[in-house]
Amino acid sequence: SEDYKGLTVEFKTDKTVIVKDNGQVLQTSTWGITKLNDGYYKIDATPIVGQLFGKILFCDDRVVFSDTYVDGCDNYFKQK
């Protein structure tokens, strides 16, 4: 969706994740990684970051948070 075209997500080494839209901070959360039963991994964030739901998949300089396996949305991000 074009609604999130300016969205950025920055993962900090102190386990903080910062979500911005066109440079403006929308949310700050803490994050961790959990291994799923099928061998994939997912992000756990508190409070929840809706754009990070789903299995983590990598392809070149992109990361996908794929939630379609439970009828959710997929969110794609390009590494900067």
Helices and strands as residue ranges (DSSP letters): G 2-4, E 7-11, E 16-21, E 24-35, E 41-46, G 50-52, E 55-59, E 62-66, G 68-70, E 74-78
